Amino acid sequence: MSEADSEVMAAGTAQQGPERATGRGLVLALVGVLWAAGMLWSARATITGRADAEMEVTSTAYALPGAVSASLVAGAAVALAVLAFLTRGGRDPGATVRFLIATGTGLVVGLLGAVAIVTINTEGWIYAVVGGTVAAAATIGGALAGFRYPRVMAAVCWGAVAVFLVGVVLTFLQDDLLPVFGAGDSSASQADAAGYFGFAQGALGGVAAGLVGYRVLRRARRRSGTDLRWPLYALAGAGPGLLLVAGEILTRTAGSRVLELAGRVSALELTVQQMLSGSRLNNGLIVLFVGAFTAMVAVGRTLGTPAADSPAPAETSTGKPAQVATPADPDEIEKAAREDDPAVATSAKDD
């Protein structure tokens, strides 16, 4: 059995307990669904609270990236919970069946999320585009959960939640932190401070992603008795950043019509959308690289050092290795003593 096959079966082994494994999957699924539901509810409330069509369009463009990122995690988390339930007791339906089940689960989650957006105005194509993008994101997340190493994907989902929480906390403290980065009365200083703040947010998010991913995999190792190779730890740390980059790519492609329509509102709005898009991509890349580096450093500290090599035998003055005396065999000593041969006994003892 390969390492990937044993990893797939680990969720249902008796060592870690099928009920506990399923329970942990349900907790992750609940967190992912609550995150996605909160983002979709916020987007719907913001969009429907605008008085004119132009503000609705810009609000939709602002809300789309967050809804996409949350839907990616929700689709993956729910798919992992379903797979953990189906593989209880060591049952393995096969790689193809696992992938189809996970993808189908993500699609169901995405369709439920799309309903929350499409029903804002069933005749408006812009909401259909947003709903379709959300559904596609959840489906992709579910498909990712269907690949090999579900333990790594679970660590990625928890890391993504940690990155989101770091972003929420820093956004709440943004007004107090911007002066620390040099924000003053001039527009230039405020712009520079915002750039430094975004870099710091990405770096802190990456550290959180790497540490959380590492801890999740280490706890899974203690429960199952099997460990993964260090590149998979790095993948777990980089995974939240990869999801952010994937979400941004999906926003720019599937949701491109929404962003284009928002850019037509005014030249200022077009500039803002371009700046935000670049900032999101940079943030995702920072989280990716910092998360991978943090996870590698964390797992590297736990690797054992190789055993010291045994010292080479000393050389005599002639350049030949010195002979190392071997301990005498006790049986030979006793035999010599029984034979009353003091010379042999004394020689054996001296050796």
KOLKE-590853 format. One record per atom (N, C-alpha, C): x, y, z; residue in three letters. Coordinates in steps of 0.1 Angstrom, whole numbers, padded with zeros to 4 digits, always signed. Each point is the difference from the previous one (the first is absolute). Example, Ala and Ser with C-alpha at 12.3 -4.5 7.8 and 13.67 -1.06 7.14 Angstrom:
BEGIN
+0132-0057+0078ALA-0009+0012+0000ALA+0009+0012+0000ALA-0004+0011-0007SER+0009+0011+0000SER-0008+0011+0008SER
END
This chain:
BEGIN
+0009-0012+0000MET-0009+0012+0000MET+0009+0012+0000MET-0003+0010-0009SER+0008+0012+0000SER-0003+0010+0011SER+0008+0010+0001GLU-0002+0010+0011GLU-0013+0007-0002GLU-0004+0003-0012ALA-0013+0007-0002ALA-0011-0009+0003ALA+0001-0013-0003ASP-0011-0009+0003ASP-0002-0001+0015ASP+0011-0002+0007SER-0001-0001+0015SER-0005+0013+0006SER+0003+0011-0006GLU-0006+0013+0005GLU-0015+0001-0002GLU-0005-0005-0011VAL-0014+0000-0002VAL-0007-0009+0010VAL+0006-0012+0003MET-0006-0009+0009MET+0001+0004+0014MET+0009+0009+0003ALA+0003+0003+0014ALA-0012+0006+0008ALA-0009+0007-0007ALA-0011+0007+0006ALA-0010-0010+0006ALA+0000-0013-0004GLY-0009-0009+0005GLY+0006-0012+0008GLY+0013+0001+0003THR+0006-0011+0007THR-0004+0000+0015THR+0002-0012+0006ALA-0003-0001+0014ALA+0009+0008+0009ALA+0012+0004-0005GLN+0009+0007+0008GLN-0005+0014+0004GLN-0006+0007-0009GLN-0004+0013+0003GLN-0015+0001+0002GLN-0007-0011-0002GLY-0014-0001+0003GLY-0009+0007-0010GLY-0009-0008-0006PRO-0009+0006-0011PRO-0009+0010+0005PRO-0005-0001+0012GLU-0010+0010+0005GLU+0008+0013+0002GLU+0012+0000+0006ARG+0007+0012+0002ARG+0004+0007-0013ARG+0004-0009-0009ALA+0004+0006-0013ALA-0012+0007-0007ALA-0011-0007+0001THR-0012+0007-0006THR-0004+0012+0007THR+0001+0000+0013GLY-0003+0012+0008GLY+0009+0012-0003GLY+0013-0003-0002ARG+0009+0011-0004ARG-0003+0005-0014ARG-0004-0009-0009GLY-0004+0005-0013GLY-0013+0008+0000GLY-0009-0003+0009LEU-0012+0008+0001LEU+0003+0014+0006LEU+0009+0001+0009VAL+0004+0013+0006VAL+0006+0009-0011VAL+0009-0006-0008LEU+0005+0008-0011LEU-0010+0004-0010LEU-0009-0009-0003ALA-0011+0003-0010ALA-0009+0011+0006ALA-0003-0001+0013LEU-0008+0011+0006LEU+0006+0013-0001LEU+0013+0001+0003VAL+0007+0012+0000VAL+0001+0006-0014VAL+0002-0009-0010GLY+0001+0004-0014GLY-0014+0006-0005GLY-0011-0007+0004VAL-0013+0004-0004VAL-0004+0013+0006VAL+0003+0001+0013LEU-0003+0013+0007LEU+0008+0012-0006LEU+0012-0003-0004TRP+0008+0011-0006TRP-0006+0004-0014TRP-0003-0010-0008ALA-0006+0003-0013ALA-0014+0007+0002ALA-0008-0006+0009ALA-0013+0006+0002ALA+0001+0015+0005ALA+0010+0003+0009GLY+0001+0013+0004GLY+0004+0010-0011GLY+0010-0005-0008MET+0004+0009-0012MET-0012+0002-0010MET-0007-0010-0002LEU-0012+0001-0010LEU-0011+0009+0006LEU-0002-0002+0013TRP-0010+0009+0007TRP+0004+0014-0001TRP+0013+0003+0003SER+0005+0013+0000SER-0001+0006-0014SER+0004-0008-0010ALA-0001+0005-0014ALA-0015+0003-0003ALA-0009-0008+0003ARG-0014+0002-0003ARG-0005+0013+0007ARG+0003+0001+0013ALA-0004+0012+0007ALA+0006+0013-0005ALA+0012-0001-0004THR+0007+0012-0006THR-0006+0004-0013THR-0003-0010-0009ILE-0005+0003-0013ILE-0014+0005+0000ILE-0009-0007+0008THR-0014+0004+0001THR-0002+0013+0007THR+0010+0005+0008GLY-0001+0012+0008GLY+0003+0013-0008GLY+0005-0002-0013ARG+0003+0012-0008ARG-0012+0005-0007ARG+0000+0014-0001ALA-0012+0006-0006ALA+0000+0000-0015ALA+0011+0000-0007ASP+0000+0001-0014ASP+0008-0011-0006ASP-0002-0002-0013ALA+0006-0011-0007ALA+0015+0000+0000ALA+0006+0012-0002GLU+0014+0001+0000GLU+0007-0004+0013GLU-0006+0003+0011MET+0005-0004+0013MET-0001-0015+0002MET-0011-0005-0006GLU-0002-0015+0001GLU+0011-0007-0008GLU+0004+0005-0011VAL+0010-0006-0008VAL+0014+0000+0007VAL+0003+0012+0005THR+0013+0001+0007THR+0001-0009+0012THR-0011+0000+0008SER-0001-0008+0012SER+0001-0015-0004SER-0006-0004-0011THR+0002-0014-0004THR+0014-0003-0003THR+0007+0009-0007ALA+0014-0002-0004ALA+0009-0001+0013ALA-0003+0008+0010TYR+0008-0001+0012TYR-0003-0013+0008TYR-0012-0005+0000ALA-0003-0012+0007ALA+0004-0013-0006ALA+0002+0000-0013LEU+0002-0012-0008LEU+0013-0007+0005LEU+0011+0006+0001PRO+0012-0008+0004PRO-0001-0007+0013PRO-0005+0007+0010GLY-0002-0007+0013GLY-0009-0012+0000GLY-0011+0001-0008ALA-0010-0011-0001ALA+0007-0011-0007ALA+0008+0002-0010VAL+0007-0010-0008VAL+0009-0008+0009VAL+0009+0007+0008SER+0009-0006+0009SER-0006-0009+0010SER-0011+0006+0006ALA-0007-0008+0010ALA-0007-0012-0006ALA-0005+0001-0012SER-0007-0012-0007SER+0010-0011-0003SER+0013+0004-0004LEU+0010-0010-0002LEU+0002-0009+0012LEU+0002+0007+0012VAL+0002-0007+0012VAL-0012-0008+0004VAL-0012+0006-0001ALA-0012-0008+0004ALA-0002-0012-0008ALA+0002+0001-0013GLY-0002-0012-0009GLY+0010-0011+0004GLY+0013+0004+0003ALA+0010-0010+0003ALA-0003-0006+0014ALA-0004+0008+0010ALA-0002-0005+0013ALA-0012-0009+0001ALA-0011+0003-0007VAL-0012-0009+0000VAL+0003-0013-0007VAL+0008+0001-0011ALA+0003-0012-0007ALA+0009-0009+0008ALA+0010+0006+0008LEU+0008-0008+0009LEU-0008-0007+0011LEU-0011+0007+0005ALA-0008-0007+0010ALA-0008-0011-0006ALA-0005+0001-0012VAL-0008-0010-0007VAL+0010-0012-0002VAL+0012+0002-0005LEU+0009-0011-0003LEU+0004-0007+0013LEU+0002+0008+0011ALA+0004-0006+0013ALA-0012-0009+0005ALA-0012+0003-0002PHE-0011-0008+0003PHE-0001-0013-0008PHE+0003+0002-0013LEU-0001-0012-0009LEU+0011-0010+0002LEU+0012+0005+0005THR+0012-0009+0001THR+0001-0005+0015THR-0010+0001+0008ARG+0001-0005+0013ARG+0003-0015+0000ARG+0008-0004+0010GLY+0003-0015+0001GLY+0010-0004-0010GLY+0007+0009-0007GLY+0010-0004-0010GLY-0006-0003-0014GLY-0013+0003-0002ARG-0005-0002-0013ARG+0005+0010-0010ARG+0003-0004-0012ASP+0006+0008-0010ASP-0008-0002-0013ASP-0008+0010-0004PRO-0008-0002-0012PRO+0008+0001-0013PRO+0012+0004+0000GLY+0008+0001-0012GLY+0003+0015-0003GLY+0011+0002-0007ALA+0004+0014-0003ALA-0010+0007-0008ALA-0005-0007-0011THR-0010+0007-0009THR-0013+0003+0007THR-0005-0009+0008VAL-0012+0002+0007VAL+0001+0011+0011VAL+0012+0000+0007ARG+0002+0011+0009ARG+0000+0014-0007ARG+0006+0000-0011PHE+0001+0013-0007PHE-0014+0005-0004PHE-0008-0010-0006LEU-0013+0004-0004LEU-0009+0004+0011LEU+0001-0007+0012ILE-0008+0004+0011ILE+0004+0013+0006ILE+0013+0003+0000ALA+0004+0013+0006ALA-0004+0011-0010ALA+0002-0002-0013THR-0004+0010-0009THR-0015+0003+0000THR-0008-0011+0001GLY-0014+0002+0001GLY-0005+0007+0013GLY+0007-0003+0011THR-0003+0007+0012THR+0003+0015-0001THR+0012+0003-0006GLY+0003+0014-0002GLY-0010+0007-0008GLY-0005-0006-0011LEU-0010+0005-0008LEU-0013+0004+0007LEU-0004-0010+0009VAL-0012+0003+0008VAL+0001+0012+0009VAL+0012+0001+0006VAL+0003+0011+0009VAL+0000+0013-0008VAL+0006-0001-0012GLY+0000+0012-0008GLY-0014+0005-0005GLY-0008-0010-0004LEU-0013+0004-0004LEU-0009+0006+0011LEU+0002-0005+0012LEU-0007+0006+0011LEU+0005+0014+0003LEU+0013+0002-0002GLY+0005+0014+0002GLY-0004+0009-0011GLY-0001-0005-0012ALA-0005+0008-0012ALA-0014+0005+0002ALA-0008-0008+0006VAL-0014+0004+0002VAL-0001+0013+0008VAL+0009+0001+0010ALA-0001+0012+0008ALA+0003+0013-0008ALA+0008-0001-0011ILE+0003+0012-0008ILE-0010+0001-0012ILE-0003-0011-0006VAL-0009+0001-0012VAL-0014+0006+0004VAL-0005-0004+0011THR-0013+0004+0004THR-0001+0015+0004THR+0011+0007+0000ILE+0000+0015+0002ILE-0008+0006-0012ILE+0002-0005-0012ASN-0007+0005-0011ASN+0001-0011-0011ASN-0010-0008-0002THR+0001-0011-0009THR+0001+0005-0015THR-0003+0012-0002GLU+0000+0005-0014GLU+0013+0007-0003GLU+0009+0002+0010GLY+0012+0007-0003GLY+0011-0010-0003GLY+0007+0002-0011TRP+0010-0009-0004TRP+0013+0001+0009TRP+0002+0011+0006ILE+0011+0002+0008ILE+0000-0009+0013ILE-0012-0003+0005TYR-0001-0009+0011TYR+0001-0014-0004TYR-0004-0003-0012ALA+0002-0014-0005ALA+0015-0003-0002ALA+0008+0010-0004VAL+0014-0001-0002VAL+0007-0003+0014VAL-0004+0008+0010VAL+0005-0001+0013VAL-0003-0014+0006VAL-0013-0004-0001GLY-0004-0013+0004GLY+0007-0011-0006GLY+0002+0001-0013GLY+0008-0010-0008GLY+0014-0001+0005GLY+0006+0011+0003THR+0014+0001+0004THR+0001-0007+0014THR-0009+0003+0009VAL+0000-0006+0013VAL-0002-0015-0001VAL-0009-0005-0008ALA-0002-0014-0002ALA+0012-0007-0006ALA+0007+0007-0009ALA+0012-0006-0006ALA+0011+0000+0011ALA+0001+0010+0008ALA+0010-0001+0011ALA-0002-0011+0009ALA-0012-0002+0005ALA-0003-0011+0009ALA+0003-0014-0007ALA-0004-0001-0012THR+0003-0012-0008THR+0015-0003-0001THR+0008+0010-0003ILE+0014-0002+0000ILE+0006-0004+0013ILE-0005+0006+0011GLY+0004-0004+0013GLY-0003-0014+0003GLY-0012-0005-0004GLY-0004-0014+0002GLY+0009-0009-0008GLY+0003+0004-0012ALA+0009-0009-0008ALA+0014-0001+0006ALA+0005+0011+0006LEU+0013-0001+0006LEU+0000-0009+0012LEU-0011-0001+0007ALA-0001-0009+0011ALA-0001-0014-0004ALA-0003-0003-0013GLY-0001-0013-0005GLY+0013-0006-0004GLY+0011+0008-0001PHE+0013-0005-0004PHE+0006-0007+0012PHE+0012-0005-0002ARG+0007-0008+0010ARG+0005+0010+0012ARG+0002-0007+0011TYR+0005+0007+0012TYR-0011+0010+0005TYR-0012-0006+0005PRO-0010+0009+0006PRO+0005+0007+0012PRO+0009-0006+0007ARG+0006+0006+0013ARG+0006+0013-0004ARG+0007+0001-0011VAL+0006+0013-0004VAL-0011+0010-0003VAL-0010-0004-0007MET-0011+0009-0004MET-0007+0006+0013MET-0002-0009+0010ALA-0006+0005+0012ALA+0009+0010+0007ALA+0013-0002+0000ALA+0009+0010+0005ALA+0000+0013-0007ALA-0002-0001-0014VAL-0001+0012-0008VAL-0012+0008+0004VAL-0011-0007+0002CYS-0013+0007+0003CYS+0001+0007+0014CYS+0006-0007+0010TRP+0002+0007+0013TRP+0009+0012-0002TRP+0011-0002-0008GLY+0009+0011-0002GLY-0007+0012-0006GLY-0009-0003-0010ALA-0008+0011-0007ALA-0009+0007+0010ALA-0006-0007+0010VAL-0008+0006+0010VAL+0009+0009+0009VAL+0012-0004+0003ALA+0009+0008+0008ALA+0004+0013-0007ALA+0003-0001-0013VAL+0003+0012-0008VAL-0011+0010+0000VAL-0013-0006-0002PHE-0011+0009+0001PHE-0002+0007+0013PHE+0003-0007+0011LEU-0002+0006+0013LEU+0011+0011+0002LEU+0012-0003-0004VAL+0011+0010+0001VAL-0004+0013-0008VAL-0006-0002-0012GLY-0004+0011-0008GLY-0011+0008+0007GLY-0009-0007+0006VAL-0011+0007+0007VAL+0005+0009+0012VAL+0009-0006+0008VAL+0006+0007+0011VAL+0008+0012-0004VAL+0008-0002-0011LEU+0009+0011-0004LEU-0009+0011-0007LEU-0010-0003-0007THR-0009+0010-0005THR-0007+0008+0011THR-0004-0007+0010PHE-0006+0007+0012PHE+0010+0010+0006PHE+0013-0004+0000LEU+0010+0009+0006LEU+0007+0009-0010LEU-0005+0001-0012GLN+0007+0007-0011GLN+0003+0014+0003GLN-0010+0007+0005ASP+0001+0014+0003ASP+0011+0003+0011ASP+0001-0009+0009ASP+0011+0002+0010ASP+0013-0004-0004ASP+0001-0009-0010LEU+0013-0006-0005LEU+0006+0009-0011LEU-0008+0006-0008LEU+0005+0008-0011LEU+0010+0011+0004LEU-0002+0007+0011PRO+0011+0009+0004PRO+0013-0006+0003PRO-0001-0013+0005VAL+0013-0007+0003VAL+0008-0002-0013VAL-0007-0002-0011PHE+0007-0002-0013PHE+0003+0014-0007PHE-0002+0011+0007GLY+0004+0013-0006GLY-0011+0008-0006GLY-0013-0004+0002ALA-0011+0008-0005ALA+0000+0014+0006ALA+0000+0010-0008GLY-0001+0014+0004GLY-0012+0007-0006GLY+0001+0013-0001ASP-0010+0008-0006ASP+0000+0000-0015ASP+0011-0003-0006SER+0001+0000-0015SER-0005-0013-0006SER-0005+0001-0012SER-0006-0011-0007SER+0011-0010-0003SER+0012+0005-0003ALA+0011-0009-0003ALA+0004-0009+0012ALA+0001+0006+0012SER+0003-0008+0011SER-0010-0010+0004SER-0013+0004-0002GLN-0011-0010+0003GLN+0000-0011-0010GLN+0004+0003-0013ALA+0000-0011-0010ALA+0012-0010+0003ALA+0011+0006+0004ASP+0012-0008+0004ASP-0003-0009+0012ASP-0007+0006+0010ALA-0003-0007+0012ALA-0010-0011-0003ALA-0009+0002-0009ALA-0010-0010-0004ALA+0007-0012-0007ALA+0011+0003-0008GLY+0007-0010-0006GLY+0008-0009+0010GLY+0006+0007+0009TYR+0008-0007+0011TYR-0010-0009+0009TYR-0011+0006+0002PHE-0010-0007+0008PHE-0005-0013-0007PHE-0002+0001-0013GLY-0004-0012-0008GLY+0010-0010+0000GLY+0013+0004-0001PHE+0011-0010+0001PHE+0001-0007+0013PHE-0002+0008+0011ALA+0000-0006+0013ALA-0011-0009+0002ALA-0012+0003-0005GLN-0012-0008+0002GLN+0003-0014-0008GLN+0005+0001-0012GLY+0003-0012-0007GLY+0011-0009+0007GLY+0010+0007+0006ALA+0010-0008+0007ALA-0005-0006+0012ALA-0008+0007+0008LEU-0006-0006+0012LEU-0010-0011-0003LEU-0007+0002-0011GLY-0009-0011-0004GLY+0007-0012-0005GLY+0012+0002-0006GLY+0008-0012-0004GLY+0006-0007+0012GLY+0004+0007+0010VAL+0005-0006+0012VAL-0011-0008+0007VAL-0012+0006+0000ALA-0011-0008+0006ALA-0003-0012-0008ALA+0000+0001-0013ALA-0003-0011-0008ALA+0010-0012+0001ALA+0013+0004+0001GLY+0010-0010+0001GLY-0001-0007+0014GLY-0001+0008+0011LEU-0001-0006+0013LEU-0012-0009+0002LEU-0012+0005-0005VAL-0012-0008+0002VAL+0001-0013-0008VAL+0004+0001-0013GLY+0001-0012-0008GLY+0010-0010+0006GLY+0011+0005+0006TYR+0010-0009+0006TYR-0007-0007+0012TYR-0007+0008+0008ARG-0006-0006+0012ARG-0011-0010-0003ARG-0007+0002-0010VAL-0011-0009-0004VAL+0006-0013-0005VAL+0011+0001-0008LEU+0006-0013-0005LEU+0007-0007+0012LEU+0006+0007+0009ARG+0007-0007+0011ARG-0010-0007+0009ARG-0012+0006+0003ARG-0010-0006+0008ARG-0006-0012-0008ARG-0001+0001-0013ALA-0005-0012-0007ALA+0010-0011+0000ALA+0013+0003+0000ARG+0010-0010+0001ARG+0000-0008+0013ARG-0003+0008+0011ARG-0001-0007+0013ARG-0012-0009+0001ARG-0011+0004-0006ARG-0012-0008+0000ARG+0001-0013-0009ARG+0006+0002-0011SER+0000-0012-0010SER+0013-0008+0001SER+0011+0006+0006GLY+0012-0008+0000GLY+0008+0001-0013GLY-0004+0007-0010THR+0007+0001-0012THR+0003+0015-0003THR+0011+0002-0006ASP+0004+0014-0003ASP+0002+0002-0015ASP+0000+0013-0004LEU+0001+0003-0014LEU+0014+0006-0002LEU+0005+0000-0012ARG+0013+0006-0003ARG-0001+0015+0000ARG+0012+0006+0003TRP+0000+0014+0002TRP-0005+0009-0011TRP+0001-0004-0013PRO-0006+0009-0010PRO-0015+0001+0001PRO-0007-0009+0006LEU-0014+0001+0002LEU-0003+0010+0011LEU+0009+0001+0010TYR-0002+0010+0010TYR+0001+0014-0006TYR+0010+0001-0009ALA+0001+0013-0007ALA-0012+0003-0009ALA-0006-0010-0006LEU-0012+0002-0008LEU-0011+0004+0009LEU-0001-0006+0012ALA-0011+0004+0009ALA+0002+0015+0004ALA+0012+0004+0002GLY+0002+0014+0004GLY-0003+0010-0012GLY+0004-0005-0012ALA-0003+0009-0012ALA-0014-0001-0005ALA-0007-0010+0005GLY-0014-0002-0006GLY-0009+0012+0002GLY-0001+0006+0011PRO-0009+0012+0001PRO+0003+0011-0010PRO+0013+0002-0002GLY+0004+0010-0010GLY-0004-0005-0014GLY+0001-0013-0003LEU-0004-0005-0013LEU-0015+0002-0002LEU-0008-0002+0011LEU-0014+0002-0001LEU-0003+0015-0003LEU+0007+0009+0007LEU-0002+0014-0003LEU+0003+0004-0015LEU+0011-0006-0005VAL+0004+0003-0014VAL-0011-0006-0009VAL-0004-0012+0003ALA-0010-0007-0008ALA-0013+0008+0000ALA-0004+0005+0012GLY-0012+0008+0001GLY+0001+0013-0008GLY+0012+0006+0000GLU+0002+0013-0008GLU-0001-0003-0015GLU+0006-0011-0004ILE-0001-0004-0014ILE-0014-0003-0004ILE-0007-0007+0008LEU-0014-0003-0003LEU-0009+0013+0000LEU+0003+0010+0009THR-0007+0012+0000THR+0003+0008-0013THR+0012+0000-0005ARG+0004+0007-0012ARG-0005-0007-0013ARG-0003-0013+0001THR-0005-0007-0012THR-0015-0001+0000THR-0005-0009+0009ALA-0015-0002+0001ALA-0007+0012+0003ALA+0006+0009+0009GLY-0007+0012+0004GLY+0005+0012-0007GLY+0006-0001-0011SER+0006+0011-0007SER-0010+0010-0004SER-0012-0004-0004ARG-0010+0009-0005ARG-0005+0009+0011ARG+0000-0005+0012VAL-0004+0008+0012VAL+0010+0011+0002VAL+0013-0003+0000LEU+0011+0009+0002LEU+0000+0011-0012LEU-0002-0005-0012GLU-0001+0010-0011GLU-0011+0010+0001GLU-0012-0005+0004LEU-0011+0008+0002LEU+0002+0011+0011LEU+0006-0005+0011ALA+0003+0009+0011ALA+0010+0011-0005ALA+0010-0004-0009GLY+0010+0010-0005GLY-0006+0010-0009GLY-0012-0003-0005ARG-0006+0010-0009ARG-0008+0011+0007ARG-0001-0002+0013VAL-0008+0010+0008VAL+0008+0014+0000VAL+0013-0001+0001SER+0008+0012+0000SER+0015-0004-0002SER+0008+0010-0004ALA+0014-0003-0002ALA+0006-0003+0014ALA-0005+0007+0010LEU+0006-0002+0014LEU-0004-0015+0004LEU-0012-0004-0002GLU-0003-0014+0003GLU+0008-0010-0007GLU+0003+0003-0013LEU+0008-0010-0007LEU+0014-0001+0006LEU+0006+0012+0004THR+0013+0000+0006THR+0000-0008+0014THR-0011+0002+0007VAL-0001-0006+0013VAL-0001-0016-0002VAL-0008-0004-0010GLN-0001-0014-0002GLN+0013-0006-0004GLN+0008+0007-0009GLN+0013-0006-0004GLN+0009+0000+0012GLN+0000+0010+0009MET+0009+0000+0011MET-0004-0011+0010MET-0013-0002+0002LEU-0004-0011+0009LEU+0004-0014-0005LEU-0002-0001-0013SER+0003-0013-0006SER+0015-0003+0001SER+0009+0009-0003GLY+0014-0002+0002GLY+0004-0002+0015GLY-0007+0007+0009SER+0003-0002+0014SER-0004-0014+0005SER-0011-0005-0005ARG-0005-0014+0004ARG+0010-0010-0005ARG+0004+0001-0013LEU+0010-0009-0005LEU+0013+0000+0007LEU+0005+0012+0003ASN+0013+0001+0008ASN-0002-0006+0014ASN-0011+0002+0006ASN-0002-0005+0013ASN-0001-0016+0000ASN-0006-0005-0010GLY+0000-0015-0002GLY+0014-0006-0002GLY+0008+0007-0008LEU+0013-0005-0002LEU+0009+0001+0012LEU-0002+0011+0008ILE+0008+0001+0012ILE-0004-0011+0010ILE-0013-0002+0002VAL-0005-0011+0008VAL+0006-0014-0004VAL+0000-0002-0013LEU+0005-0012-0006LEU+0015-0003+0004LEU+0008+0010-0003PHE+0015-0002+0003PHE+0003+0000+0014PHE-0006+0009+0008VAL+0003+0001+0014VAL-0006-0013+0007VAL-0011-0004-0004GLY-0006-0012+0006GLY+0008-0012-0002GLY+0005-0002-0012ALA+0008-0012-0004ALA+0013+0001+0008ALA+0007+0012+0001PHE+0012+0001+0007PHE-0002-0003+0015PHE-0011+0006+0006THR-0002-0003+0014THR-0002-0014+0003THR-0008-0007-0008ALA-0003-0014+0002ALA+0013-0008-0001ALA+0009+0003-0010MET+0012-0007-0001MET+0010+0002+0012MET+0000+0012+0005VAL+0008+0003+0012VAL-0005-0008+0012VAL-0013+0000+0001ALA-0007-0007+0012ALA+0003-0015-0001ALA-0001-0006-0011VAL+0002-0015-0001VAL+0015-0002+0000VAL+0008+0009-0004GLY+0015-0002+0000GLY+0005-0001+0014GLY-0006+0007+0009ARG+0005+0000+0014ARG-0003-0013+0007ARG-0009-0008-0006THR-0003-0013+0007THR+0007-0011-0006THR+0008+0002-0011LEU+0007-0011-0006LEU+0012-0004+0008LEU+0002-0013+0002GLY+0012-0004+0008GLY+0013+0001-0008GLY+0011+0002+0008THR+0013+0001-0006THR+0005-0014-0003THR+0008-0002-0011PRO+0005-0013-0003PRO+0010-0004+0011PRO+0001-0013+0002ALA+0009-0006+0010ALA+0015+0003-0004ALA+0008+0003+0010ALA+0014+0003-0003ALA+0007-0012-0005ALA+0009+0002-0009ASP+0007-0012-0006ASP+0010-0005+0011ASP+0002-0013+0000SER+0010-0006+0010SER+0014+0005-0004SER+0009+0003+0010PRO+0013+0004-0004PRO+0009-0010-0006PRO+0008+0004-0009ALA+0009-0009-0007ALA+0011-0005+0009ALA+0004-0013-0002PRO+0011-0005+0009PRO+0013+0008-0001PRO+0006+0001+0011ALA+0013+0008+0000ALA+0011-0008-0007ALA+0009+0007-0006GLU+0011-0006-0008GLU+0012-0001+0009GLU+0008-0010-0002THR+0013-0002+0007THR+0011+0008-0007THR+0012+0000+0005SER+0011+0007-0005SER+0003-0005-0014SER-0003-0012-0003THR+0003-0006-0013THR-0010+0004-0011THR-0011+0007+0004GLY-0010+0004-0009GLY-0012-0010-0002GLY+0001-0011+0008LYS-0010-0010-0001LYS-0010+0002+0011LYS-0013-0004-0002PRO-0009+0002+0011PRO+0003-0009+0012PRO-0002+0006+0012ALA+0004-0007+0012ALA-0011-0011+0002ALA+0004-0011+0005GLN-0008-0011+0003GLN-0008+0003+0013GLN-0013-0002-0001VAL-0009+0003+0011VAL-0002-0013+0008VAL+0003+0000+0012ALA-0001-0013+0008ALA-0015-0003+0002ALA-0003-0012-0001THR-0014-0005+0002THR-0001-0007+0014THR-0011+0002+0007PRO-0001-0006+0013PRO+0001-0016-0001PRO+0006-0005+0010ALA+0001-0015+0001ALA-0013-0007+0002ALA-0002-0012-0005ASP-0012-0007+0002ASP+0000-0006+0014ASP-0010+0002+0008PRO+0000-0005+0014PRO+0000-0016-0001PRO-0006-0006-0010ASP+0000-0015+0000ASP+0015-0005-0002ASP+0008+0007-0007GLU+0014-0004-0001GLU+0007+0001+0013GLU-0003+0010+0008ILE+0007+0001+0013ILE-0005-0011+0009ILE-0013-0003+0000GLU-0004-0011+0009GLU+0005-0013-0004GLU+0001-0002-0014LYS+0005-0013-0005LYS+0015-0002+0004LYS+0008+0011-0001ALA+0014-0001+0004ALA+0001-0002+0015ALA-0008+0006+0007ALA+0000-0002+0015ALA-0003-0014+0004ALA-0010-0006-0007ARG-0003-0014+0003ARG+0011-0010-0004ARG+0007+0004-0010GLU+0011-0009-0004GLU+0013+0002+0008GLU-0002+0009+0010ASP+0012+0003+0009ASP+0012+0004-0008ASP-0002+0009-0010ASP+0011+0005-0008ASP+0001+0015+0003ASP+0007+0003+0010PRO+0001+0014+0004PRO+0005+0009-0011PRO+0009-0005-0008ALA+0006+0009-0011ALA-0011+0004-0010ALA-0008-0009-0003VAL-0011+0003-0010VAL-0010+0010+0007VAL-0003-0004+0012ALA-0010+0009+0007ALA+0005+0014+0002ALA+0013+0001+0004THR+0005+0013+0001THR+0001+0008-0013THR+0003-0007-0011SER+0000+0007-0013SER-0013+0004-0004SER-0011-0008+0002ALA-0013+0004-0004ALA-0005+0012+0008ALA+0003+0000+0013LYS-0004+0011+0009LYS+0007+0013-0005LYS+0013-0001-0003ASP+0007+0012-0004ASP-0005+0005-0013ASP-0005-0009-0010ASP-0006+0005-0012ASP-0013+0008+0003ASP
END
